[in-house]
Amino acid sequence: MNSYENDLEMEINSKGLNAPRLTPDYINSKIKSVKYHIFDETCLTVCCITLLNGFHVTGESACASPENFNTEIGQKIAYNCAREKIWMLEGYLLKQQLYEKSLK
């Protein structure tokens, strides 16, 4: 969990917003593995996150100036881009589950 997510979680909890929702820890719990690939002779970093159910999400990072390329920074950016997609997928799934529950 990054500092932004930590601060946001503290604010959500302090306001008593405890209806069904996703949390950073929940998102992290869905991750099985993380792999990176940097394409030869490029500034392109791709992160592939494998989820527990075998689904894959990807994120990318690229810089315009090769002089600014840094492997660690590229991996952080690509990872965060991929992880954001998990939020969207899990958010949809939670909304669908709540909808189905409301029909019963």
Phi, psi and omega in degrees: 000129178275173185296325177298312180296321179298313179298318180295318177299317179298318180294316179300314180294320181294335179267003177068027180275089189240022173292165179308131181198168176272152175231159176303320179296321178296315178301313180299326182291345180273350184273125177267313181204162181226132176228149180237150173220131174249121181288135181307139176058030177225175173251024184261122176246132177241135175248131175242115177259125175263127179273165182304327182275004178094352178288149180243140171236147182235154174221154184231157174214138177211150176239150182286323182254119179304333180295337181269357184293133177218122184304311183298315180294317178301319179293319179299314181295314180298319179298313180298322177297317179293317182296326177301326179293329177295319177304315181295314181296313181290328176296316177299314181299316179297315180299319179296318179296319178295320178298312181298323178295325181290340180279344183277000000 
